[in-house]
Amino acid sequence: MKAISHLDPAALLKRFGLRADKSLGQNFLRDDLALETIAAAAEILPTDSVLEIGPGLGSLTRYLAQAAREVVAIELDGRLLLPLQTVLAPYDNVRVVEGDILKLAPRELITAHEYIVVANIPYYITSAVIRHLLESETKPRRIVLTIQKEVAERICAQPGDLSLLALSVQIYGEPRIVARIPAQAFFPAPKVDSAALRVDIFPNPRIEPELLKTFFQLTKAGFSQKRKTLRNSLSAGLHIAPLQAETLLQQARIESRRRAETLSIDEWRALCERYKK
């Protein structure tokens, strides 16, 4: 990879008379080493297509463009299109699309059978973006997300400390943190540190397709009242009698006094199978 000149987000925003939009969670990564690390973590081959969500000012897009056959960059904020196109002018393998990824189907954006997703997104849409991508007709081979460090750690949690977000990622792929990025690496600097999370997607989800809807229904109910036992949280979340919830758990060989965060994916699968019957 040839050297890429440093891009100063503050200067670029000033040049175009713009400010970062807090409501969109805009914090532009300016640290060159962090940008190189994220691009390397994606393990992009010269034949790969990359879908970048939230290119911002194009800092990372340049690194992706040097490694990939093509990059399709989806940007929600129309104000950034002009500076983005200016920065990316030297790269003829980048296509910038204005839009909301949650309202766009990947197959409409990427024609390749396989692709890689790289994204710098606000943590509150992490789960929605992952589900949208992995329930789509064409699924990515790998996802690299730059998100809040605490959220990345939650996604990588093990049974005993699992969250609804962790489950929604781990049924589709294997997550691991590949880099920790301090707040000072961004402009404007957020209040918390970030991390680059890599998720290698399984050929098939760990929950069978016919059980996925039931899985999300049960996990949402199970985590709806986190301090309560599964017997009580499932009763409230599924609108069934406590005794009925207890019977369901017994049939799945799960102790009714346990809490949702302690269940493994295999135990959730067993619960889904019993509930669907």
Residue pairs with C-beta under 8 A, 6 or more apart in sequence:
1 63
1 66
1 67
2 66
4 32
4 62
4 63
4 66
6 30
6 32
7 30
7 57
7 58
7 59
7 62
7 87
8 30
9 20
9 28
9 30
9 56
9 57
9 59
9 187
10 187
12 57
12 83
12 87
13 19
13 20
13 28
13 57
13 83
15 83
16 82
16 83
18 79
18 80
18 83
20 26
20 27
20 28
20 187
20 188
21 77
21 79
24 76
24 77
24 122
25 121
25 122
25 123
25 124
26 56
26 77
27 186
27 187
27 188
27 189
27 190
28 56
28 57
28 59
28 186
28 187
29 35
29 38
29 56
29 59
29 60
29 120
29 146
29 181
29 185
29 186
30 59
30 185
30 186
30 187
31 181
31 184
31 185
31 186
34 179
34 181
34 185
34 196
35 59
35 60
35 63
36 63
37 178
37 179
37 196
38 60
38 63
38 118
38 144
38 146
38 178
38 179
38 196
39 60
39 63
39 64
39 67
39 118
41 144
41 178
41 179
41 196
41 198
42 50
42 64
42 67
42 116
42 118
42 142
42 144
42 198
43 116
43 142
44 50
44 64
44 67
44 68
44 116
45 67
45 68
46 67
46 68
46 69
47 69
48 67
48 68
48 69
48 112
48 114
48 115
48 116
49 68
49 69
49 70
49 71
49 72
49 110
49 111
49 112
49 114
49 115
49 116
50 64
50 67
50 68
50 70
50 71
50 72
50 115
50 116
50 117
50 118
51 71
51 72
51 74
51 106
51 109
51 110
51 115
51 116
51 117
51 118
51 140
52 60
52 61
52 64
52 71
52 72
52 73
52 74
52 117
52 118
52 119
53 74
53 101
53 117
53 118
53 119
53 120
53 121
53 129
54 74
54 75
54 76
54 119
54 120
54 121
55 61
55 73
55 74
55 75
55 84
55 96
56 75
56 80
56 84
56 120
57 80
57 83
57 84
57 87
58 73
58 83
58 84
58 87
58 88
59 87
60 118
60 120
61 71
61 73
61 84
61 87
61 88
61 91
61 94
62 87
62 88
62 91
64 71
64 118
65 71
65 88
65 91
65 93
65 94
66 91
68 93
68 116
69 93
70 93
70 94
70 95
70 112
71 91
71 93
71 94
71 95
72 94
72 95
72 97
72 109
72 110
73 84
73 88
73 94
73 95
73 96
73 97
74 97
74 98
74 99
74 101
74 104
74 109
75 81
75 84
75 96
75 97
75 98
75 99
76 98
76 99
76 100
76 101
78 98
81 96
81 98
84 96
85 96
88 94
88 96
97 104
97 109
101 129
101 132
102 125
102 128
102 129
102 132
105 136
105 137
106 115
106 133
106 136
106 137
106 138
106 139
106 140
107 136
107 137
107 138
110 138
113 138
114 140
114 141
115 138
115 140
115 141
116 140
116 141
116 142
116 143
116 144
117 133
117 140
117 142
117 143
117 144
118 143
118 144
119 129
119 143
119 144
119 145
119 146
120 145
120 146
121 129
121 145
121 146
121 147
123 147
123 148
123 151
126 145
126 147
126 151
126 155
126 165
127 164
127 165
127 168
127 169
130 143
130 168
130 169
130 172
130 199
131 168
133 139
133 140
133 143
134 140
134 172
134 173
134 201
134 205
135 212
139 201
140 201
141 200
141 201
142 198
142 199
142 200
142 201
143 173
143 198
143 199
143 201
144 178
144 196
144 197
144 198
144 199
145 152
145 196
145 197
145 199
146 181
146 194
146 195
146 196
146 197
147 194
147 195
147 197
148 190
148 192
148 193
148 194
148 195
149 180
149 181
149 192
149 193
149 194
149 195
150 192
151 165
152 175
152 177
152 194
152 195
152 196
152 197
153 177
153 195
154 163
154 165
154 166
155 165
155 166
155 169
155 170
155 175
155 197
156 166
156 175
156 176
156 177
156 197
157 163
157 166
159 261
159 262
159 263
159 264
160 261
160 262
161 261
162 170
162 260
162 261
162 262
162 263
163 223
163 261
164 219
164 220
164 223
167 219
167 265
167 268
168 216
168 219
169 175
169 199
170 206
170 265
171 205
171 206
171 207
171 212
171 215
171 265
172 199
172 201
172 202
172 205
172 206
173 199
173 200
173 201
173 202
174 199
174 200
174 202
175 197
175 198
175 199
176 197
176 198
177 195
177 196
177 197
177 198
178 196
178 197
178 198
179 195
179 196
180 193
180 194
180 195
180 196
181 193
181 194
181 195
181 196
182 193
182 194
183 189
183 190
183 191
183 192
183 193
183 194
185 194
186 194
205 212
206 265
206 269
207 215
207 265
207 268
207 269
207 272
208 269
211 269
211 272
211 273
211 276
214 272
214 275
214 276
215 268
215 269
215 272
217 238
218 234
218 238
218 268
218 271
218 272
218 275
219 260
219 268
220 237
221 233
221 234
221 236
221 237
221 238
222 230
222 233
222 234
222 237
222 260
222 263
223 233
223 260
223 261
224 233
224 236
224 237
225 232
225 233
225 236
225 237
226 233
226 259
226 260
226 261
227 259
228 236
228 259
229 256
229 257
229 258
229 259
230 245
230 249
230 254
230 256
230 257
230 258
230 259
230 260
230 263
231 242
231 245
231 246
231 249
231 256
231 257
232 242
232 245
233 259
233 260
234 240
234 245
234 248
234 249
235 241
235 242
235 244
235 245
238 245
240 248
245 256
246 256
248 271
248 274
248 275
249 255
249 256
249 271
250 256
251 274
252 267
252 270
252 271
252 273
252 274
253 270
254 263
254 267
254 270
254 271
263 271
